[in-house]
Amino acid sequence: MSRYVKKVIDSFLEGKPKKVNNAETDGSNLYLHGNKIAKREFDGLWITTYGWNTRTTRDRLSMLPSVYVSSRKGQLFLKIGNNEWEKWDGLWKNINE
């Protein structure tokens, strides 16, 4: 985990804007290469791969608290907290459900 990207993740969680290299937050949304991969809404934190099942996207999402994203043979898997791994299509998912 890059300590520089961690600063962007921390800023996102604190609701503050920050940009480092290809990761950016306006405080409410988290962007990677300009694509929104996470957002904070009234009903919780939402994540997506935005159609990019890449190591970088999975790593950035996995930097969020209690979120673990993996891929095996092209299939995405998501684990939230202590729950079991589940297949995931990469579309918007509320991780607070």
N, C-alpha and C positions, 0 to 999 in steps of 0.2 A: 504494500500500500504506500503510495506516494504521500509524503507528509504535506506536500503542497496541495494536492487534490483534497486531502483530509481537511484543509482549511476551508475549502469551498463547501464540503459536506457539512462541516460544523456551522458555517455561516448560514447555510440553507436551514438547518435545524433551529438556529437562533432567530431566523427571520431577517437576516441581514444580507445585502448584496455583496458579491465577491466574484472575481474572475481570475482564474489561473489556467494558462494554456488553453486547452480545449474544453474545460469544465467551467461552468458559470451558473450563478444563481442570482435572482432578483429578490430573494428572500422568501418568495412563495413557490417558485418553480426551480427545478434543477435541470440544466441543459448540458448535453454532451454534443459537441460539434454542431451546436445550434438546434438540436432536437430535444424537445421536452421529454425527459425520462422519469421525472417525479414531480408531484405537486402536492401542496398541502391544501386541503379543502375543509369545510366546516365539519365533515363527517370522517376526517382522518387523512392519513397519508396514502397517496395513490402512486403506483409505479407502472412502468411499461418499458419494453425494449425499443419501442418506436419502430419495430420491424427489423432491428439490427441485433441479431443474435451473435454478438462479437464478444471476445474476451474482455475488451475494454468496457463495454456496456454492462456486462455481467459483474465485473469488478466494481464499477462505480455504484451499482445498485446494492451490491453486497457490503458496501461501506456504510449503508444506512443501518441503524440499530435493529437487531433481530431479523434482518433480511439476508437470506442466502440464496443466490442464484447460480445454477450450474447447467451444463449442457452435456448430454451423452448421445453420441451418434446423431447430432443435429436436433435432438429433442430437448427443449428447455424444461428445467425442473426448478421449483420454488419451495423454499422452506422458510416459514415465518415462526420465529421464536423456537419453542420446543415441539412444534407440530411435526408431523411426518412430511417427507418430501412428496410433492405432488407435481404431476405434469402441468405445464403452463404454456399457454399459447403466446405469451408475451404481450397480450393486450392489457389495457388498464385494469389494475387489480388494487382494491382497497386492502391494505395490509393490516388494518385495525379491526377487520370483521372477525 
